[in-house]
Amino acid sequence: AVMDGVHPQLVCGAATTVRDAEGMIATPGGIDVHVHFDSAQLCEHAISSGLTTMIGGSLGPITVGIDCGGEWNVGKMLQASESWPINFGFLGRGNSSKPRSLIDQLRGGCLGLKI
């Protein structure tokens, strides 16, 4: 039997996951994978335009890079992003010949490394 308002070709089977979202608001969200985080206003604009995930880096308005440049900076980016209802992925600086600095950035919270 088909429920009223449900298309007959809509298939729900064993692989279908049902989430109880009663009392919640669920919206689709966009993902921006090349973000230059240069100001907090960027987050406000992202939210209002439907973005839910942003991936990138930068050290603020004085730089043009898309990486966070080191473990300490990545930590500060993570700390600054905690108050925003957005999923963040920060990129570390991957242009080092010393594996230790790359590993430290990843352990510090980087999603990946920008080369």
N, C-alpha and C positions, 0 to 999 in steps of 0.2 A: 504494500500500500504506500502511496505517496502522500505526504503531508500537504495541506493547502499552502500554496505560495512557494513550494519547493519544486525546482525543475526536475522532471523525471530522469534526466541523465546525470544528476548529481549523485555521485557514488560515495557512500560512507561504508567503509569496511573495517577489517581488523587493524589496518595501518592508520586509521583515522584517530587523531587525538582530539578529545573534547576538553575544553577548559571552562571551568565555572567562572564567569566574569560578572556575576550578579553584583550590582552596585558599583561596578567599575566602568571606566571609559576606555575602550580599545580603539586605537586608530592605526592605520598603516603609517610607516615612517620611511623616510628616505635616508640614504647613506651617502655621505660625501667623503671620498677617499683621498682627496688632495686639498687639505686645509692648511692655510697659513694662519695660525693662531696669533693674531696681533692685537686683539683687544677683547674685552669681555662683551662688548656690544655684538660681536660676531655670534655669540651664543644666543642672544635674544633674537637676532634675525633668523638664525637657524631654526629655532623652536617655532617661531611664527610662520616659517615657510614649510614646516612639516618634516624637518630633518630630526632624526632620532639618534643617529650615529655619525660621528665625525672622526676621521683619521688623518693625522698629519703632525705638524710640529711648528716650531719657531721659538724665538726667545723674546718676542714682543715686537713693537713697532719699529725698533731700530735695526731689525734684521729682515732679510728676505728669504731666509732658508725655510725648509719644510722639515727640519729635524730639530730635536730638542738639545742637542749638543752636550752630552755628558750625563752621568748618573745623578749628580746634584740637581741639575736643571730639570731632568725628568721627574724627580721627586717633587720639585716645586710646581711643575705643571699638574701632576696628579693631585697635589694638595689644593691648588687653585680650582680644579675642576669638580671637587667633591660636592659643591653646593648646587650644581646644575643638573637638571633632570635629563641628561643626555648621556649616551654611551660614548666614551672617548677611547681612542687608540693613539698613543703617542709614539712617534718614530724617533729612534736614537740616531746618532751620527755613526755611520758605518764605514767611514773612510780612514780606518786605522789599520796599520800593519801589525798591531799588537792585539792578539785575541783577548787578552785580559780586559781591556777597556770595553770591548764589545760585549763580553759576557757580563761585566758589571752593569752596563746599561740595561741589558735584558733582565737581569735579576732585580734591577731597580724599578722595573715596571714597564719598560718599553714593549710595545706590541711587536715591533720589528725594527729594522735598521735601514736608514736611507743611505744609498750609495751615490 
